[in-house]
Amino acid sequence: MDTTERQLIMQRWNVVQHELLLELKEQAGPLTPKLEKVVHTLEWVRIEEFTRESWGGVGRPPFERAWLANAFVAKAVLGLTTTVGLLERLMIDRALRRICGFPLCKRLPSEATFSRAFDEFAEAGLCQRVHEALIKEHLGDELIGHISRDGTAIAARERPSRSKAPAEEAVSAQPALLLAVESPAETSAPEETPAPAKKRGRPRRGEARPAAKESPIQRQRGQTLAQMLKEVPTACDRGTKCNAQGYKVSWNGYKRHLDTADCGVPITALLSSASMHDSLAAIPLSLISAERVTNLYDLMDAAYCSTELRAHSRSLNHVPLIDHNPRRGTKVKFAPAEAIRYNERTAAERSNARLKDEFGGRTLMVKGATKVMAHLMFGILALSADQLMRLRE
């Protein structure tokens, strides 16, 4: 899409937007600034187009599914934390009902209907598909200077899952037990000799030692994107990280990893268990972002300080600017020009703060990684539309 065509589309959009707002004001009275923001957000994301595509001819018609999807987008824009709060707002606000598409002459769907629709949207990955299309349409042909990568804690209202270490040990021991049952004659199996202790110091001349264990990031570099995403843990557990003051903070829940353009638009989002290290999300995030936009610099804090991550960034023709982690050594500072560019990394922190404070990311009333991701993605949709509108002003 060239510049002239985009300008013509935006001119036509301004005319349609003006006519739509006038019609809504005639039907439901004057609109508050928040409701006008809901109208603009819904027109930018156009989520109803994706609900039609996923309808298989069974259940509610696609236009009613679109009304429910519009309501959940409005919930994120208005900062409502619960489905009950959304339903109560729709009951008393005639303008919001018309904006979402619900007829004034019909009863609103029940709370159970809203909950079932949310579960369906979460399983289908509706928000992820809408967000990907939104980014490709408006930023796919643009050259982005910096992409800032950061992870933030997401506290959940559920118990952390139990450690999987005992289960894994039981699974690994199960084949040996099955073999013993199938061949009872072999009752006296030879005992396994313990592994030799690892030798310290430099090897002697001609001495062969086993290769060092491969790190998780090195293993990721030899995997496909699908394999990496499959290995990302998503169970609710306990995480710990240092805050801005250097104190350790722990929480039960998840961790959201975000790639943000320097214009403040979230490009890619990923959800993981709270205990997963931020660096393990860097390669999957960068590969997904590279499919959507073109950028020059990758900005990351000291949690991503790794030779492998720098090499991966260069393999994508990006310039990595990663804060050095001294690890009890001497800290290597940026050059003056690099330090100025690195200051753009605050875009990711601002996006995470707005998602928590304005778009419902701080309060989770759902359980399970799939539903938690859907709840967060509705907020990311609202934030992306808001930032894109600011760019077009």
Buried (B, 14 or more C-beta within 10 A) or exposed (E): EEEEEEEEEEEEBEEEBEEBBEEBEEEBEEBEEEBBBBBBBBBBBBBBEBBEEBBEEEEBEBEBBBBBBBBBBBBBBBBBBBBEBBBEBBEEBBBBBBBBBBEEEEEBBEBEBBEBBBBBBBEBBBBBBBBBBBBEEBBBEEEBBBBBBBBBBBBBEBEBBEEEEEEEEEEEEEEEEEEEEEEEEEEEEEEEEEEEEEEEEEEEEEEEEEEEEEEEBEEBBEBEEEEBBEEBBBBBBEBEBEEEEEEEEEBBBBBBBBBBBBBBBBBBBBBBBBBBBBBBBBBBBBBBBBEBBBBEBBBBBBBBBBEBBBEBBEEBEBBBBBBEBEEEEEEEEBEEEEEEBBEBBBBBBEBBBBBBEBBBBBEBBBEBBBBBBBBBBBBBBBBBBBBBBEEEE
